[in-house]
C-alpha cells in the first residue's frame, strides 16, 4: 500500500504539488477536450507517438546491446522487434490504434484500482471525492473499451474519445487536488 501521509503532511511537497498540479491539470483538460472533439486525430496521434517511442526504445536497446555485449542475441532480437513494430505502427497507425485500444482497456482497469486506493487513503482530506469519481470513470471507461473492442472499426473512434475523457477528468482531478493542497 502506498503511504500518502508523507505527502499530505509535508508543506514543501504540497506547495510544489499545488503549483505543478494546476499547470498540468489545465494542460490535461485542454488535451482531453481536444481528444473528445477530435477522437480520430487523438487516436492516430496516440498511435504515432507510441510508434516513435518504440522506435527510440529499439535504437537505445541496440546501442546498449552493442556497448554491453555484442554477442547478446536476445538483446539484438528485442531491439529488432521494437524497431519493426515501431515502423509498422508509424507507417500504418490504424493497426497501432487497435493495439492501443487493447492496452488502454487494461490501463483503465489498473488506473481505477489505483485511484480507488488513493481516494480512500485521502478520504478525510479535500479532493478525495474527485479522486473517487475519477476512479469510477476509469472503471467505466475500461468496461466501455472492453465492450467496444468487439468491433475493430469503432476502435479508431474509441481510443481517441476514451483518451480524451481520461485526460479531461485527470486534469479536473489535478485541479481539484491543487486547490485542496493550497487550503491544507
Backbone as ProteinMPNN parsed JSONL, in Angstrom:
{"seq_chain_A": "XXXXXXXXXXXXXXXXXXXXXXXXXXXXXXXXXXXXXXXXXXXXXXXXXXXXXXXXXXXXXXXXXXXXXXXXXXXXXXXXXXXXXXXXXXXXXXXXXXXXXXXXXXXXXXXXXXXXXXXXXXXXXXXXXXXXXXXXXXXXXXXXXXXXXXXXXXXXXXXXXXXXXXXXXXXXXXXXXXXXXXXX", "coords_chain_A": {"N_chain_A": [[0.847, -1.187, 0.0], [0.54, 2.199, -0.782], [2.102, 4.959, 0.852], [0.653, 7.776, 1.588], [0.672, 9.651, 3.548], [3.08, 10.919, 4.075], [3.256, 12.65, 1.957], [0.969, 14.26, 2.369], [1.436, 15.537, 4.832], [3.637, 17.195, 4.465], [4.643, 20.364, 4.004], [6.259, 21.703, 2.065], [6.255, 19.871, -0.061], [3.507, 19.721, -0.629], [3.021, 22.371, -1.427], [4.585, 22.558, -3.791], [3.302, 20.558, -5.21], [0.747, 21.701, -5.495], [1.266, 23.874, -7.219], [2.381, 22.643, -9.587], [0.38, 20.808, -10.175], [-1.78, 22.401, -10.86], [-0.902, 23.589, -13.274], [-0.435, 21.262, -14.913], [-2.949, 20.157, -14.723], [-4.585, 22.022, -16.105], [-3.425, 21.785, -18.653], [-3.996, 19.038, -19.199], [-6.81, 19.102, -19.199], [-7.303, 20.707, -21.445], [-6.054, 19.157, -23.511], [-7.599, 16.847, -23.223], [-10.177, 17.803, -23.865], [-9.754, 18.458, -26.555], [-9.261, 15.874, -27.506], [-11.752, 14.707, -27.123], [-13.321, 16.223, -28.84], [-12.059, 15.788, -31.308], [-11.755, 12.798, -31.882], [-10.663, 10.87, -33.688], [-8.285, 12.042, -34.559], [-6.924, 12.21, -32.124], [-6.659, 9.474, -31.595], [-5.022, 8.543, -33.754], [-2.808, 10.201, -33.351], [-1.963, 9.316, -30.836], [-1.233, 6.672, -31.456], [0.868, 7.079, -33.32], [2.649, 8.476, -31.691], [3.269, 6.486, -29.77], [4.453, 4.7, -31.537], [6.792, 6.117, -32.293], [8.023, 6.254, -29.771], [8.553, 3.531, -29.382], [10.331, 3.131, -31.511], [12.563, 4.73, -30.764], [13.137, 3.386, -28.388], [13.909, 0.888, -29.402], [16.209, 1.648, -30.832], [17.839, 2.627, -28.743], [18.03, 0.306, -27.216], [19.45, -1.312, -28.97], [21.859, 0.137, -29.075], [22.681, -0.106, -26.387], [22.993, -2.888, -26.238], [25.08, -3.229, -28.056], [27.118, -1.831, -26.707], [27.34, -3.209, -24.268], [27.244, -6.087, -24.582], [28.024, -7.511, -27.378], [27.436, -9.977, -28.385], [25.018, -10.756, -27.43], [22.31, -12.179, -28.344], [19.605, -12.088, -27.656], [19.25, -9.472, -26.807], [19.707, -8.121, -29.225], [17.591, -9.192, -30.682], [15.398, -8.198, -29.245], [15.751, -5.416, -29.67], [15.451, -5.345, -32.454], [12.794, -6.249, -32.703], [11.401, -4.142, -31.401], [12.006, -2.041, -33.189], [10.928, -2.961, -35.646], [8.161, -3.239, -34.988], [7.657, -0.58, -34.317], [8.089, 0.739, -36.789], [6.045, -0.435, -38.288], [3.795, 0.545, -36.896], [4.125, 3.318, -37.192], [4.0, 3.596, -39.983], [1.508, 2.469, -40.528], [-0.757, 3.571, -38.787], [-3.344, 2.869, -37.975], [-3.457, 0.157, -37.371], [-1.873, 0.267, -35.121], [-3.567, 1.755, -33.497], [-5.616, -0.066, -32.95], [-4.212, -1.936, -31.413], [-3.543, -0.228, -29.32], [-6.079, 0.242, -28.307], [-6.643, -2.155, -26.993], [-4.581, -2.138, -25.09], [-5.183, 0.243, -23.681], [-7.617, -0.458, -22.571], [-6.879, -2.324, -20.596], [-5.252, -0.577, -19.126], [-7.136, 1.309, -18.102], [-8.573, -0.232, -16.27], [-6.565, -0.856, -14.383], [-5.833, 1.756, -13.643], [-8.199, 2.564, -12.41], [-8.245, 0.956, -10.102], [-5.952, 1.906, -8.751], [-6.695, 4.589, -8.353], [-8.969, 4.254, -6.742], [-7.711, 3.279, -4.459], [-6.105, 5.502, -3.779], [-8.117, 7.417, -3.341], [-9.489, 6.434, -1.055], [-7.443, 6.521, 0.738], [-6.919, 9.221, 0.951], [-9.256, 10.081, 2.076], [-10.392, 11.725, 4.404], [-9.437, 14.217, 3.684], [-9.594, 17.215, 1.612], [-10.719, 16.959, -1.761], [-10.769, 14.221, -2.123], [-13.105, 13.088, -3.013], [-13.263, 13.777, -5.707], [-11.151, 12.263, -6.692], [-12.201, 9.746, -6.224], [-14.4, 9.837, -7.97], [-12.982, 9.993, -10.358], [-11.807, 7.466, -10.295], [-14.076, 5.808, -10.542], [-14.906, 6.645, -13.07], [-12.704, 5.824, -14.641], [-12.973, 3.072, -14.349], [-15.467, 2.696, -15.601], [-14.794, 3.526, -18.199], [-12.982, 1.519, -18.812], [-14.672, -0.743, -18.887], [-16.412, 0.041, -20.963], [-14.544, 0.287, -23.066], [-13.684, -2.354, -23.272], [-16.012, -3.633, -24.156], [-16.452, -2.247, -26.574], [-14.27, -3.014, -28.089], [-14.957, -5.262, -29.419], [-15.769, -4.593, -31.932], [-13.651, -3.78, -34.253], [-13.646, -1.643, -36.09], [-14.759, 0.527, -34.809], [-12.775, 1.151, -33.069], [-10.957, 3.136, -33.788], [-12.333, 5.501, -33.291], [-12.953, 5.003, -30.64], [-10.48, 4.863, -29.089], [-9.486, 7.514, -29.224], [-11.603, 8.987, -28.045], [-11.854, 7.864, -25.452], [-9.298, 8.306, -24.43], [-9.297, 11.084, -24.529], [-11.445, 11.687, -22.721], [-10.41, 10.545, -20.393], [-8.022, 12.065, -20.026], [-9.185, 14.603, -19.707], [-10.72, 14.323, -17.301], [-8.677, 13.524, -15.578], [-7.251, 15.885, -15.574], [-9.156, 17.621, -14.372], [-9.224, 16.384, -11.867], [-6.577, 16.825, -10.986], [-6.637, 19.645, -10.839], [-8.57, 19.988, -8.829], [-7.317, 18.69, -6.656], [-5.111, 20.331, -6.469], [-6.231, 22.749, -5.62], [-7.187, 21.882, -3.13], [-4.77, 21.248, -1.871], [-3.637, 23.731, -1.514], [-5.273, 24.809, 0.447], [-4.814, 23.219, 2.661]], "CA_chain_A": [[0.0, 0.0, 0.0], [1.3, 3.436, -0.852], [1.988, 5.795, 2.032], [0.417, 9.141, 1.165], [0.733, 10.558, 4.689], [4.293, 11.718, 3.927], [2.887, 13.695, 1.01], [-0.053, 15.132, 2.934], [1.938, 16.273, 5.988], [4.852, 17.918, 4.125], [4.226, 21.646, 3.436], [7.008, 21.986, 0.834], [5.778, 18.974, -1.111], [2.144, 20.106, -1.019], [3.097, 23.631, -2.181], [5.061, 22.224, -5.136], [2.23, 19.795, -5.847], [-0.332, 22.629, -5.853], [1.68, 24.639, -8.406], [2.512, 21.809, -10.779], [-0.914, 20.188, -10.477], [-2.618, 23.376, -11.551], [-0.411, 23.685, -14.648], [-0.71, 20.026, -15.637], [-4.401, 19.995, -14.775], [-5.08, 22.838, -17.213], [-2.947, 21.151, -19.885], [-4.748, 17.804, -19.414], [-8.19, 19.45, -19.554], [-7.284, 21.171, -22.847], [-5.8, 17.995, -24.374], [-8.766, 15.973, -23.138], [-11.267, 18.401, -24.647], [-9.415, 18.276, -27.974], [-9.458, 14.459, -27.809], [-13.195, 14.444, -27.189], [-13.834, 16.892, -30.043], [-11.432, 15.168, -32.479], [-11.269, 11.497, -31.397], [-9.822, 10.161, -34.656], [-6.966, 12.685, -34.522], [-6.293, 11.778, -30.87], [-6.302, 8.06, -31.76], [-3.868, 8.433, -34.643], [-1.675, 10.857, -32.677], [-1.501, 8.41, -29.776], [-0.552, 5.536, -32.086], [2.142, 7.541, -33.881], [3.512, 8.778, -30.539], [3.754, 5.205, -29.256], [5.363, 4.181, -32.549], [8.088, 6.798, -32.153], [8.629, 5.794, -28.514], [9.1, 2.196, -29.631], [11.498, 3.262, -32.39], [13.69, 5.179, -29.944], [13.469, 2.288, -27.472], [14.668, -0.096, -30.177], [17.539, 2.193, -31.124], [18.618, 2.655, -27.5], [18.304, -1.084, -26.839], [20.547, -1.758, -29.838], [23.085, 0.806, -28.611], [23.085, -0.731, -25.125], [23.471, -4.239, -26.544], [26.382, -3.04, -28.696], [28.092, -1.387, -25.715], [27.483, -4.143, -23.143], [27.563, -7.451, -25.01], [27.69, -7.589, -28.803], [27.005, -11.348, -28.711], [23.728, -10.994, -26.772], [21.331, -12.269, -29.427], [18.289, -11.676, -27.154], [19.246, -8.009, -26.841], [19.535, -7.726, -30.628], [16.23, -9.564, -31.071], [14.491, -7.225, -28.619], [15.901, -4.153, -30.405], [14.865, -5.539, -33.777], [11.328, -6.302, -32.555], [10.954, -2.769, -31.141], [12.134, -1.236, -34.401], [9.948, -3.441, -36.643], [6.813, -2.853, -34.542], [7.58, 0.876, -34.423], [7.936, 1.109, -38.204], [4.69, -0.844, -38.69], [2.817, 1.469, -36.312], [4.287, 4.645, -37.796], [3.539, 3.539, -41.37], [0.096, 2.108, -40.549], [-1.177, 3.856, -37.408], [-4.641, 2.269, -37.614], [-3.127, -1.09, -36.68], [-1.421, 0.679, -33.794], [-4.738, 2.191, -32.729], [-6.303, -1.27, -32.467], [-3.402, -2.443, -30.301], [-3.701, 0.712, -28.205], [-7.397, 0.005, -27.715], [-6.495, -3.274, -26.055], [-3.717, -1.69, -23.99], [-5.903, 1.225, -22.876], [-8.637, -1.159, -21.787], [-6.185, -2.817, -19.394], [-4.81, 0.595, -18.366], [-8.244, 1.914, -17.373], [-8.877, -1.06, -15.1], [-5.486, -0.652, -13.402], [-5.962, 3.128, -13.172], [-9.331, 2.652, -11.481], [-7.834, 0.349, -8.824], [-5.029, 2.829, -8.092], [-7.442, 5.764, -7.909], [-9.771, 3.858, -5.582], [-6.782, 3.222, -3.332], [-5.747, 6.872, -3.417], [-9.301, 8.1, -2.818], [-9.779, 6.014, 0.308], [-6.322, 6.954, 1.572], [-7.077, 10.665, 1.145], [-10.652, 10.3, 2.407], [-10.878, 12.901, 5.153], [-8.897, 15.458, 3.117], [-10.35, 17.748, 0.475], [-10.359, 16.438, -3.073], [-10.834, 12.763, -2.211], [-14.306, 12.697, -3.772], [-12.93, 13.878, -7.131], [-10.318, 11.1, -6.996], [-13.139, 8.624, -6.28], [-15.142, 9.977, -9.232], [-12.04, 9.627, -11.408], [-11.673, 6.006, -10.244], [-15.3, 5.251, -11.121], [-14.874, 6.937, -14.503], [-11.711, 4.929, -15.265], [-13.569, 1.734, -14.4], [-16.499, 2.724, -16.641], [-14.102, 3.567, -19.487], [-12.437, 0.185, -19.035], [-15.775, -1.618, -19.294], [-16.84, 0.506, -22.283], [-13.497, -0.074, -24.029], [-13.708, -3.808, -23.427], [-17.171, -3.966, -24.982], [-16.294, -1.655, -27.911], [-13.207, -3.687, -28.836], [-15.545, -6.336, -30.226], [-15.899, -4.065, -33.282], [-12.403, -3.045, -34.512], [-13.87, -0.424, -36.869], [-15.039, 1.602, -33.863], [-11.616, 1.379, -32.224], [-10.358, 4.421, -34.155], [-13.086, 6.498, -32.541], [-12.905, 4.638, -29.218], [-9.225, 5.23, -28.428], [-9.431, 8.967, -29.085], [-12.602, 9.514, -27.113], [-11.561, 7.46, -24.067], [-8.092, 9.031, -24.01], [-9.742, 12.452, -24.281], [-12.221, 11.73, -21.478], [-9.497, 10.265, -19.291], [-7.181, 13.248, -19.822], [-10.036, 15.685, -19.212], [-11.032, 14.124, -15.891], [-7.418, 13.576, -14.835], [-6.98, 17.31, -15.405], [-10.059, 18.143, -13.334], [-8.769, 15.836, -10.592], [-5.374, 17.572, -10.586], [-7.036, 20.989, -10.438], [-9.247, 19.872, -7.537], [-6.301, 18.382, -5.641], [-4.275, 21.526, -6.335], [-6.984, 23.658, -4.754], [-7.204, 21.315, -1.787], [-3.418, 21.308, -1.302], [-3.41, 25.122, -1.102], [-6.047, 25.058, 1.674], [-4.293, 22.4, 3.774]], "C_chain_A": [[0.883, 1.238, 0.0], [1.055, 4.272, 0.396], [1.864, 7.248, 1.59], [0.531, 10.132, 2.315], [1.976, 11.436, 4.628], [4.009, 12.908, 3.01], [1.962, 14.717, 1.665], [0.516, 16.027, 4.025], [3.197, 17.089, 5.703], [4.475, 19.189, 3.367], [4.948, 21.954, 2.127], [6.492, 21.141, -0.336], [4.384, 19.381, -1.569], [2.133, 21.421, -1.786], [3.555, 23.374, -3.623], [3.99, 21.468, -5.913], [1.115, 20.725, -6.323], [0.017, 23.398, -7.124], [1.693, 23.772, -9.661], [1.183, 21.161, -11.158], [-1.832, 21.137, -11.218], [-2.21, 23.479, -13.021], [-0.764, 22.445, -15.459], [-2.205, 19.754, -15.724], [-5.012, 20.76, -15.927], [-4.683, 22.212, -18.552], [-3.746, 19.885, -20.206], [-6.19, 18.089, -19.812], [-8.258, 19.882, -21.019], [-7.067, 19.999, -23.801], [-6.997, 17.045, -24.389], [-9.933, 16.497, -23.954], [-11.005, 18.241, -26.143], [-9.611, 16.815, -28.394], [-10.923, 14.089, -27.94], [-13.784, 15.038, -28.473], [-13.326, 16.213, -31.316], [-10.881, 13.784, -32.116], [-10.375, 10.747, -32.377], [-8.404, 10.733, -34.666], [-6.218, 12.248, -33.266], [-5.842, 10.326, -30.983], [-5.038, 7.907, -32.594], [-2.626, 9.075, -34.026], [-1.095, 9.958, -31.597], [-0.721, 7.242, -30.373], [0.811, 5.951, -32.639], [3.127, 7.867, -32.761], [4.106, 7.497, -29.961], [4.736, 4.57, -30.245], [6.748, 4.806, -32.442], [8.787, 6.407, -30.847], [9.255, 4.413, -28.686], [10.338, 2.251, -30.519], [12.725, 3.699, -31.587], [14.104, 4.112, -28.936], [14.295, 1.222, -28.184], [16.081, 0.371, -30.473], [18.405, 2.179, -29.863], [18.932, 1.254, -26.992], [19.443, -1.64, -27.682], [21.87, -1.138, -29.405], [23.594, 0.157, -27.322], [23.632, -2.138, -25.377], [24.861, -4.166, -27.172], [27.452, -2.704, -27.65], [28.366, -2.442, -24.637], [27.939, -5.523, -23.608], [27.101, -7.639, -26.452], [27.177, -8.966, -29.213], [25.652, -11.702, -28.096], [22.62, -11.005, -27.824], [19.925, -11.899, -28.96], [18.164, -10.148, -27.137], [19.029, -7.488, -28.252], [18.119, -8.041, -31.111], [15.213, -8.569, -30.513], [14.553, -5.886, -29.367], [15.236, -4.244, -31.776], [13.34, -5.566, -33.715], [10.766, -4.907, -32.299], [10.941, -1.955, -32.427], [11.12, -1.662, -35.454], [8.534, -3.019, -36.258], [6.633, -1.347, -34.671], [7.339, 1.312, -35.861], [6.536, 0.737, -38.693], [3.643, 0.123, -38.155], [2.907, 2.837, -36.965], [3.754, 4.658, -39.228], [2.056, 3.211, -41.49], [-0.479, 2.315, -39.146], [-2.521, 3.236, -37.015], [-4.428, 0.933, -36.911], [-2.668, -0.795, -35.267], [-2.578, 1.111, -32.907], [-5.484, 0.992, -32.159], [-5.539, -1.87, -31.286], [-3.534, -1.531, -29.086], [-5.062, 0.552, -27.53], [-7.35, -1.105, -26.688], [-5.678, -2.841, -24.838], [-4.456, -0.706, -23.087], [-7.01, 0.587, -22.046], [-8.019, -1.681, -20.494], [-5.758, -1.65, -18.511], [-5.951, 1.168, -17.526], [-8.634, 1.087, -16.151], [-7.822, -0.88, -14.008], [-5.585, 0.749, -12.798], [-7.106, 3.261, -12.168], [-8.963, 2.067, -10.118], [-6.915, 1.308, -8.063], [-5.745, 4.076, -7.588], [-8.376, 5.447, -6.752], [-8.896, 3.835, -4.329], [-6.421, 4.623, -2.85], [-6.93, 7.596, -2.782], [-9.557, 7.72, -1.367], [-8.635, 6.319, 1.265], [-6.448, 8.434, 1.902], [-8.397, 11.034, 1.814], [-10.979, 11.496, 3.298], [-10.42, 14.234, 4.563], [-9.726, 15.916, 1.919], [-9.831, 17.145, -0.823], [-10.512, 14.936, -3.216], [-12.033, 12.309, -3.035], [-14.019, 12.768, -5.27], [-12.053, 12.702, -7.557], [-11.205, 9.853, -7.105], [-13.953, 8.656, -7.58], [-14.249, 9.58, -10.407], [-11.844, 8.113, -11.453], [-12.887, 5.327, -10.88], [-15.339, 5.47, -12.632], [-13.883, 6.025, -15.222], [-12.265, 3.513, -15.38], [-14.623, 1.661, -15.51], [-15.868, 2.757, -18.039], [-13.481, 2.215, -19.826], [-13.505, -0.781, -19.521], [-16.238, -1.25, -20.708], [-15.83, 0.094, -23.357], [-13.518, -1.566, -24.312], [-14.848, -4.236, -24.349], [-16.97, -3.467, -26.421], [-15.218, -2.345, -28.736], [-13.731, -4.847, -29.683], [-15.717, -5.908, -31.678], [-14.669, -3.208, -33.603], [-12.572, -1.754, -35.306], [-14.092, 0.76, -35.931], [-13.831, 1.957, -33.0], [-10.95, 2.708, -32.534], [-11.038, 5.556, -33.403], [-12.911, 6.273, -31.045], [-11.651, 5.142, -28.525], [-9.167, 6.739, -28.207], [-10.387, 9.5, -28.041], [-12.285, 9.106, -25.669], [-10.281, 8.121, -23.558], [-8.464, 10.483, -23.694], [-10.502, 12.587, -22.974], [-11.304, 11.51, -20.273], [-8.6, 11.466, -18.991], [-7.981, 14.402, -19.221], [-10.298, 15.524, -17.716], [-9.778, 14.014, -15.024], [-7.038, 15.033, -14.582], [-7.858, 17.94, -14.346], [-9.645, 17.649, -11.95], [-7.534, 16.582, -10.09], [-5.726, 18.989, -10.135], [-7.722, 20.983, -9.074], [-8.248, 19.611, -6.413], [-5.376, 19.571, -5.415], [-4.941, 22.545, -5.414], [-6.971, 23.176, -3.31], [-5.849, 21.4, -1.118], [-3.109, 22.73, -0.839], [-4.102, 25.42, 0.218], [-5.453, 24.36, 2.886], [-3.208, 23.123, 4.514]], "O_chain_A": [[1.877, 1.294, 0.725], [-0.053, 4.296, 0.934], [2.865, 7.881, 1.255], [0.491, 11.341, 2.084], [1.941, 12.58, 5.08], [4.465, 14.024, 3.259], [2.168, 15.921, 1.518], [0.108, 17.184, 4.131], [3.778, 17.634, 6.641], [4.037, 19.117, 2.219], [4.321, 22.419, 1.175], [6.318, 21.636, -1.45], [4.104, 19.387, -2.768], [1.327, 21.587, -2.702], [2.975, 23.914, -4.565], [3.789, 21.696, -7.106], [0.595, 20.557, -7.427], [-0.828, 23.562, -8.004], [1.089, 24.125, -10.674], [0.896, 20.985, -12.342], [-2.578, 20.723, -12.105], [-3.063, 23.458, -13.909], [-1.32, 22.547, -16.552], [-2.672, 19.176, -16.705], [-5.855, 20.23, -16.652], [-5.498, 22.119, -19.47], [-4.132, 19.675, -21.356], [-6.741, 17.399, -20.669], [-9.161, 19.473, -21.749], [-7.795, 19.851, -24.782], [-7.361, 16.507, -25.434], [-10.602, 15.736, -24.653], [-11.916, 17.928, -26.909], [-10.072, 16.544, -29.503], [-11.291, 13.257, -28.769], [-14.64, 14.426, -29.112], [-14.068, 16.078, -32.289], [-9.665, 13.61, -32.049], [-9.436, 10.066, -31.964], [-7.433, 9.984, -34.771], [-5.025, 11.949, -33.322], [-4.756, 9.98, -30.517], [-4.097, 7.225, -32.19], [-1.52, 8.552, -34.164], [0.123, 9.85, -31.46], [0.331, 6.865, -29.855], [1.8, 5.244, -32.443], [4.314, 7.564, -32.875], [5.305, 7.43, -29.693], [5.732, 3.974, -29.837], [7.758, 4.105, -32.494], [10.008, 6.247, -30.821], [10.354, 4.156, -28.193], [11.29, 1.501, -30.304], [13.798, 3.109, -31.715], [15.293, 3.95, -28.66], [15.269, 0.712, -27.629], [17.034, -0.401, -30.379], [19.565, 1.768, -29.906], [19.989, 1.034, -26.4], [20.304, -2.356, -27.171], [22.893, -1.821, -29.373], [24.79, -0.099, -27.18], [24.637, -2.525, -24.781], [25.727, -4.975, -26.841], [28.563, -3.233, -27.704], [29.49, -2.557, -24.15], [28.912, -6.066, -23.086], [25.924, -7.895, -26.707], [26.556, -9.11, -30.266], [25.192, -12.836, -28.231], [22.06, -9.959, -28.153], [19.119, -11.441, -29.769], [17.097, -9.603, -27.42], [18.273, -6.54, -28.466], [17.519, -7.262, -31.852], [14.289, -8.15, -31.211], [13.516, -5.294, -29.662], [14.541, -3.32, -32.2], [12.669, -4.982, -34.566], [9.766, -4.523, -32.907], [9.968, -1.257, -32.715], [10.51, -0.807, -36.096], [7.79, -2.503, -37.091], [5.572, -0.884, -35.089], [6.483, 2.157, -36.122], [5.91, 1.502, -39.428], [2.708, 0.486, -38.869], [1.883, 3.453, -37.262], [3.121, 5.63, -39.641], [1.409, 3.628, -42.451], [-0.666, 1.352, -38.402], [-2.801, 3.095, -35.824], [-5.141, 0.611, -35.96], [-3.022, -1.506, -34.327], [-2.568, 0.861, -31.702], [-5.937, 1.028, -31.015], [-6.137, -2.264, -30.285], [-3.625, -2.007, -27.955], [-5.177, 0.712, -26.314], [-7.96, -0.997, -25.624], [-6.037, -3.141, -23.699], [-4.37, -0.804, -21.863], [-7.304, 1.044, -20.941], [-8.583, -1.494, -19.417], [-5.884, -1.718, -17.288], [-5.75, 1.483, -16.353], [-8.985, 1.644, -15.111], [-8.164, -0.763, -12.831], [-5.438, 0.916, -11.588], [-6.987, 3.993, -11.185], [-9.333, 2.628, -9.087], [-7.085, 1.5, -6.859], [-5.432, 4.569, -6.504], [-8.561, 6.282, -5.866], [-9.3, 4.316, -3.27], [-6.432, 4.893, -1.649], [-6.763, 8.31, -1.793], [-9.816, 8.59, -0.535], [-8.839, 6.368, 2.478], [-6.121, 8.854, 3.012], [-8.627, 12.21, 2.093], [-11.859, 12.263, 2.904], [-10.968, 15.278, 4.915], [-10.45, 15.136, 1.3], [-8.641, 16.859, -0.955], [-10.397, 14.416, -4.326], [-11.983, 11.263, -3.682], [-14.48, 11.913, -6.026], [-12.199, 12.198, -8.67], [-10.987, 9.006, -7.971], [-14.166, 7.62, -8.21], [-14.699, 8.912, -11.338], [-11.726, 7.538, -12.535], [-12.743, 4.387, -11.661], [-15.753, 4.587, -13.383], [-14.187, 5.508, -16.297], [-12.053, 2.836, -16.386], [-14.671, 0.691, -16.266], [-16.353, 2.093, -18.955], [-13.457, 1.812, -20.989], [-13.276, -1.55, -20.455], [-16.434, -2.128, -21.548], [-16.211, -0.389, -24.423], [-13.385, -1.99, -25.461], [-14.67, -5.095, -25.213], [-17.281, -4.181, -27.374], [-15.248, -2.271, -29.965], [-13.027, -5.352, -30.558], [-15.802, -6.757, -32.566], [-14.644, -2.026, -33.261], [-11.731, -0.86, -35.21], [-13.659, 1.874, -36.226], [-13.858, 2.953, -32.278], [-10.423, 3.351, -31.627], [-10.369, 6.475, -32.93], [-12.742, 7.221, -30.278], [-11.742, 5.784, -27.479], [-8.831, 7.19, -27.112], [-10.027, 10.364, -27.242], [-12.432, 9.919, -24.757], [-10.19, 8.46, -22.378], [-7.995, 11.044, -22.703], [-10.237, 13.504, -22.196], [-11.412, 12.205, -19.263], [-8.437, 11.843, -17.831], [-7.499, 15.094, -18.325], [-10.123, 16.47, -16.948], [-9.814, 14.377, -13.848], [-6.558, 15.375, -13.501], [-7.377, 18.707, -13.511], [-9.706, 18.398, -10.975], [-7.45, 16.931, -8.912], [-5.17, 19.479, -9.152], [-7.484, 21.87, -8.255], [-8.319, 20.229, -5.352], [-4.91, 19.795, -4.298], [-4.295, 23.126, -4.542], [-6.771, 23.961, -2.384], [-5.778, 21.605, 0.094], [-2.384, 22.909, 0.139], [-3.589, 26.195, 1.026], [-5.571, 24.85, 4.009], [-2.655, 22.589, 5.476]]}, "name": "protein", "num_of_chains": 1, "seq": "XXXXXXXXXXXXXXXXXXXXXXXXXXXXXXXXXXXXXXXXXXXXXXXXXXXXXXXXXXXXXXXXXXXXXXXXXXXXXXXXXXXXXXXXXXXXXXXXXXXXXXXXXXXXXXXXXXXXXXXXXXXXXXXXXXXXXXXXXXXXXXXXXXXXXXXXXXXXXXXXXXXXXXXXXXXXXXXXXXXXXXXX"}
